[in-house]
Amino acid sequence: MTLLEKLAMAMIDYYSGDAKRAQHFLKVHAFSKLIGAGEGIDEKAMFILEAAAYVHDIGIKAAEEKFGYQNGKLQEELGPPIAEKMLTELGFEKDVIDRVCYLIAHHHTYKDVDGIDYRILLEADFLVNCYEFKQDNRVIYAAKENIFETETGKKICETMFLGE
């Protein structure tokens, strides 16, 4: 198994018994990889993006256990230390771990987007959330205009949700 495949399996194990969470991060990973390929990002950025897509919501479980609920702010706050431990144990390089933890700490923050990996992760997560939360077309159209910046992400959003 590759390092990314080991990470995917570790996350499935982390969310043992919670198919919804596993399904979510696997879908975000698939869209991240697709958008990244469409945008022609380099191999290192793709590796970081894929790792971040797998672990972006790792803070949910800790938030629910500690507070009885979770939200974006808690995910951003509680996720990085958990991800850092998992990524270190799996043998990820320090610079990759640092960037993945940064992305986790900002994946619900839509301003001051720092890097194509960050942009793509936001877009991929939004695509999955739109479907999972059954957003209406007004919300999706506004997101396409205000959140999506990559051509590939816009195209997927338009085609999948708006039929354009």
C-alpha positions in Angstrom: 0.0 0.0 0.0 1.1 3.6 -0.7 1.4 6.1 2.1 -1.9 7.7 1.0 -3.7 4.4 0.9 -2.4 3.7 4.4 -3.8 7.0 5.5 -7.2 6.3 4.0 -7.3 3.0 5.8 -6.2 4.7 9.1 -9.1 7.2 8.7 -11.6 4.4 8.0 -10.4 2.8 11.2 -10.5 6.1 13.0 -14.2 6.5 12.1 -15.0 2.8 12.7 -18.7 2.3 12.8 -19.4 5.8 11.3 -19.9 5.1 7.6 -21.2 8.6 7.0 -17.9 10.2 8.0 -15.8 7.7 6.0 -18.0 8.3 2.9 -17.6 12.0 3.3 -13.8 12.1 3.4 -13.5 9.6 0.6 -15.8 11.7 -1.6 -13.8 14.9 -0.7 -10.6 13.1 -1.7 -12.0 12.0 -5.0 -13.2 15.5 -5.9 -9.9 17.0 -4.7 -7.9 14.6 -6.9 -10.1 15.3 -9.9 -9.9 19.1 -9.5 -6.2 19.0 -8.8 -5.6 17.0 -12.0 -7.9 19.3 -14.0 -5.9 22.3 -12.7 -2.6 20.6 -13.4 -1.1 21.0 -9.9 2.3 19.5 -9.3 3.0 16.1 -7.7 3.9 17.5 -4.3 0.9 19.8 -4.1 -1.3 16.8 -5.2 0.2 14.6 -2.5 -0.5 17.2 0.2 -4.0 17.9 -1.1 -4.9 14.2 -1.1 -3.6 13.7 2.4 -5.5 16.8 3.6 -8.7 15.6 1.9 -8.5 12.4 3.9 -8.0 14.1 7.2 -9.7 17.4 6.8 -12.6 16.6 9.2 -10.5 14.6 11.7 -11.5 17.0 14.5 -15.2 16.2 14.3 -14.9 13.1 16.5 -12.9 14.9 19.2 -15.4 17.8 19.1 -18.4 15.5 19.5 -16.7 13.6 22.3 -15.6 16.7 24.2 -18.5 19.1 23.6 -21.4 16.9 22.4 -21.5 18.8 19.0 -19.1 19.9 16.3 -18.8 22.8 14.0 -16.3 24.3 11.5 -14.4 26.3 14.2 -14.0 23.3 16.5 -12.9 21.1 13.6 -10.2 23.6 12.7 -9.1 23.9 16.3 -9.1 20.2 17.4 -8.2 18.5 14.1 -4.5 19.5 13.6 -3.0 17.8 16.7 -4.9 14.6 16.0 -3.8 14.6 12.3 -0.2 15.4 13.2 0.0 12.4 15.4 -1.6 10.1 12.8 0.5 11.4 10.0 3.7 11.2 12.0 3.0 7.6 13.0 2.4 6.7 9.4 5.8 8.2 8.4 4.8 11.4 6.5 7.5 14.0 6.1 7.4 17.0 8.5 6.8 19.6 5.7 3.8 17.6 4.5 2.4 17.2 8.0 2.8 21.0 8.6 1.0 21.9 5.5 -1.8 19.3 6.0 -2.3 20.6 9.5 -2.5 24.2 8.2 -5.2 23.1 5.7 -7.2 21.4 8.4 -6.9 24.5 10.6 -8.4 26.6 7.8 -10.7 24.4 5.7 -13.8 26.2 6.9 -12.2 29.7 6.3 -13.0 31.1 3.0 -11.0 34.3 3.1 -7.2 34.8 2.6 -7.0 31.4 0.8 -3.3 30.6 0.7 -2.4 28.2 -2.1 -4.0 26.0 -4.8 -4.2 23.1 -2.4 -6.2 25.1 0.1 -8.5 26.4 -2.7 -9.2 23.0 -4.1 -9.9 21.5 -0.7 -12.5 24.2 0.0 -14.1 23.5 -3.4 -14.1 19.7 -3.1 -15.5 19.8 0.5 -18.2 22.3 -0.7 -19.2 20.0 -3.6 -19.7 17.1 -1.2 -21.5 19.2 1.4 -23.9 20.6 -1.1 -25.0 17.1 -2.0 -25.0 15.7 1.5 -27.0 18.7 2.9 -29.3 18.8 -0.1 -28.6 22.5 -0.8 -31.0 24.3 -3.1 -29.9 25.8 -6.4 -29.8 29.4 -5.0 -27.2 28.4 -2.5 -25.2 26.4 -5.0 -25.3 29.2 -7.6 -24.1 31.7 -5.0 -21.3 29.4 -4.0 -20.3 28.9 -7.6 -20.0 32.7 -8.0 -18.4 33.4 -4.6 -16.4 30.4 -3.5 -15.3 28.5 -6.6 -12.2 29.9 -8.4 -10.8 26.9 -10.2 -12.1 26.3 -13.7 -12.4 22.6 -13.0 -14.3 23.1 -9.7 -16.7 25.6 -11.4 -17.3 23.2 -14.2 -18.1 20.3 -11.8 -20.4 22.5 -9.7 -22.2 23.8 -12.8 -22.7 20.5 -14.5 -23.4 18.3 -11.5 -25.9 20.7 -9.7 -27.1 23.3 -12.1 -27.1 21.3 -15.3 -25.2 24.1 -17.1 
